[in-house]
């Protein structure tokens, strides 16, 4: 039996090199997917924080100067309401009753993550008391509620919470 020189096929060395290249490529792809999942979780946390900050800004119907803070789920929030000086509004009797409020909401989570939403809102004061104008506010059941704060409606969800029977994905 003579050995043929034109035999086709791969040597053991060629197969080992191919497996090494393939294993490096597979590890790189797996790391890419893991990084994508980490970024997806970070984006979801950021979105929940922005929704919470927006909710805390919008639930303040009649602004009153002050500072509030709280915790919802993994998120710590702080809302600061201040009056913005507006010298142009003090020029006439009609505009003198208006105030501009700055509503600054900060939401923090994790070690160093956080978002901040700042908005401006105007409100008129009553001529006699200097307090913001308001009307009698009642809930759908007829019970009075705190002015300046929106009621929690059934079916409305606060970020980071879930309703029994509903699944979070």
Residue, then its C-alpha position, 0 to 999 in steps of 0.5 A: x500500500x502506498x500512501x497517496x500524496x494528493x489525499x484531501x482532508x484536514x490535519x489535526x492542527x488545522x482542526x484545533x485552530x478552527x475550534x480555537x477561532x470558533x470558540x473566541x467568536x462564540x465567547x464574543x457573541x455571548x458577551x455582546x448579548x450579555x451587554x445588550x441585556x444589561x443595557x436593556x435593564x438600565x434603559x427600563x430602569x431609566x424609563x420607570x424613573x422618568x415616568x415616576x418623575x413625570x407622575x410626581x410633577x403632574x400630580x401637583x395640580x395647585x403648586x404650593x412652595x415646599x419640599x416633599x420626598x418619598x420612596x416608591x419601589x427601588x426609587x427615591x424621589x424628591x419634589x421641590x416647588x419654589x416661586x420664580x421671581x417675575x418682575x414683569x408680572x408685578x407691573x399691573x393689577x391684573x397680572x400682580x396676582x399671578x405666580x410662576x412656580x418651578x417644580x423640580x423632581x429628582x428620582x434616584x435609584x441604585x448607587x449613582x443613577x438618577x433623573x431630574x425633571x424641571x417644569x414651570x407652572x403658573x397659578x393665580x392667587x386670590x386677592x384677599x388671602x394671597x393663597x393659590x386659587x382652588x375649587x372644592x375638589x371631590x372624588x367620584x364617590x363624593x368624598x373630598x380630597x387634598x387639593x393639589x394632588x391627583x387621586x389614584x384612579x383604579x387601574x392606574x399604576x405607579x411605576x414599580x408596582x403591579x396589580x394582582x392578576x397582572x403580570x409584569x414582563 
